[in-house]
Amino acid sequence: MKFVLIIPDGCADEPQDVLAGRTPLEAANIPAMDRVATLGRVGQALTVPESLPPGSDVGTMSLFGYDPLQCHTGRAPIEAAAQGIELGPDDWAIRCNFVTLDDGKMESFTAHQIPNEEGQELIELLQRECCGDSNWKFHAGVSYRNLLVYRSRDGQAPFSKDTTSTPPHDITDQPIAPHLPNGPGSDDLRALMERSQELFADCEVNQRRIARGERPVSSIWLWGLGIRPNLKPFDARFGKKGAVITAVDLLRGMGRLVGWDVIEVPGATGYTDTDYAAKGQYAIDALSNVDLITVHVEATDEASHEGDATAKVNALEEIDRHIVAPLHAFLESQGDYRILITPDHPTFLRTKTHSHGLVPFTGCGTGISADDLTAYNEVIASRSDWQIPGHEMMPWLLSK
């Protein structure tokens, strides 16, 4: 049997005035997702426990079948795995965003989608000017998404589970002062952030950006720190070989940590301009080599962070047309199968940030009896009496 998990990141939302009181899922034309709902079951899942931050690191861990209350240690160590950065037992990984600030507020948590080559220049500048000892190392990632690693050479680190930080996408248009790192080791993090602002003030990258009429990069933002999680390999837990298609390091890292193949797709950007059709075709091709393919699409989440309801609806329709529909058709042509569609967490257009709360999911296929719900959205899912923890969806999908 073949299995498919499709993750429209952060697609769960609230009714929107600009969508005539409907959620983006209700407003979108998504016949392929609705067909999955009609043929199978619709339910609600709590992917992010209330005691953990509502991010894709927690939500994705749940969707992959691992209880985040037992396994989650932070976002950055998952992204470190994506970059092939090995962490020792006492090493800490820290997420490093490039951001644009305006009058003490978070104007852009992506530094306006800074290009990779400019990000690489800034990382080299930071490493050269900020890291005078062997404990600290900056690592360039994709666009604004980078990492800082603290190597505990003597078995000691300044951080602990009591060190707190705030995702920059949670404070768009808000003052940053109340959200700076706190707790053990936070002075080191704040000092690095302040030093970056001094370095960036007149750096060559910003001189070129300003000359082009673009907003400069103001600072780094350090958050999501943690040590390497201890995750049992997926094939040892479930007896299935898996793979993931994504443009986001976080998902690549989770895939590698559980032993999945990570499939790179040309044109996959992690933004609303991603090549949806290429993702769908690569997923179909991958099923000849694995039991389970997971397709993650970041576009819906990015649209929410920008407060763009139209872009979120459009992204859902692209996912439906180019990923869900062809994948489901292929599965039906091949024999026994199961397909599951679910976001990792809600991301509200109103707040432009991730949220706790139930998410709608739907699945159909071999051995799954249909309920009486015939559409996939939050309102329909709320009528279901089926509510489960997020980490129980994968065992359900793979059950005999």
C-alpha positions, 0 to 999 in steps of 0.5 A: 500500500502507498501512503501520501501526507499533504501539509498545506502549512498554516492553512487553518484560519478564521472567517474573514470579512474580505471573504464574505465571512468565510475561512480561506478553506471555505472560500477556495475552490478545492474540489480535490480536497473535498473529494477526499473528504467525501470518500473518507473521514473528516476530523480535528486534531490538536497538533500543538499542545498548549504548553509548547510554542505554536510553530511548525517545528512542534506541529510537524513533529506531531504530523510525522507521528512523534509526541512533541511533549516527549520529543521536542527540544527546539526549532533550530536543532531540527534545521541544523539537521537539514543543513547536515550540521552535527550537534554534540550532546551539549551543543546548541543550535539557534535560529538566526533570521535577518530582519528589518526593524522600523522605529523599534518595531518588527517591520519585516521578519524576512528582511523583505525576502533577502536573496541568498547571495546577500544573506551569504555575504552578511553571514560571512561578515558576522562570522568574521566580526562577531565570533572570536572564539571556537564556540560560535559559528554562523551557518548560511541557510536560505534567504533570511533563514540561517543558523548560529551554533554554540559548541560546548567545548568544555561540556558546558553551555550558557543556555538551558530550558529556561532560556526563552526567545520569540519567533519574529513572525509572531511580532510583526508590526510590534515593538521588539523590546518585550520580546528579546531573549531572556533567561540563561545565556540571553545576554550573549544572544542580545549582545550578538543582535546588537553587534549585528545592527552596528555591522549592518548599518553601513555594510556593502549589502545595505548600501546596494539595497538602498541604492536600488530603493530597497529597505535595508537589513537592520539586524539578526534575530536569534530564537528557537534555540535547543539541543538535538532531539532523540527520535527513533527512526521512522522505519523502526517505529512504523515499518515504512520507508518515507520521504519528504518534499519541501522547500523549508529547512525545518521540514528537511531537518525533521525528515532527516532526523527520522530517517526519511529521504529528502527530495529536492524539487527545482522551482520549490521556493518556500513562498507563494511563487513555488512550482506546485505542479513540479511538487506534485509530479516529483511526489508521484515519481517518488512513490516508486521508491518509498511507502510514504511521501509527504508533500509540504507547501509553505505558501499558505503560511507565508500568505497568512504572515503577510495578511493576504487572504487572496494569496492564501486562497490562491495557494490553496487552489494551486495545492488542490489543482496541482498536488492533491488532484494528480496525486490522488488520481495516481494513487487510485490507479495503482491499487491500495492507498491512503491519503491524508491532508492536514495543516501543522497548525493554524496561522491567522490572517488577522494576527499574521502569526501561528496559533494554538487550536484544532486543525481540520484534517481529512483522509480516505483510501483503502479500509477507511469508511466514509462519514457523512461529511462532504467538504474539507474546511474548519466549519465542516470539521467542527461538526465531526465528533472525531478529535485526536492528538496530532501525533496520532494521525500518522499511526491512523494513516498507516494502520491496517 
